[in-house]
């Protein structure tokens, strides 16, 4: 099912019924996809390795803790 931002407000009953029937609802704003609502039992199964952030700093010599500490220090020094 596709629903606009206005449909979320005025047709929420139909959207909830679609979710109860295990139908995915795509939220549109001016024809552009803004999000997807999936029924509770239909969670997407993605591997962490598929996320673009995974392994982005593979050449670093720092451990994860050292890198996080360095990044957090920048935030706390403000």
Order of alpha helices (4+ residues) and beta strands (2+ residues): beta-alpha-alpha-beta-beta-alpha
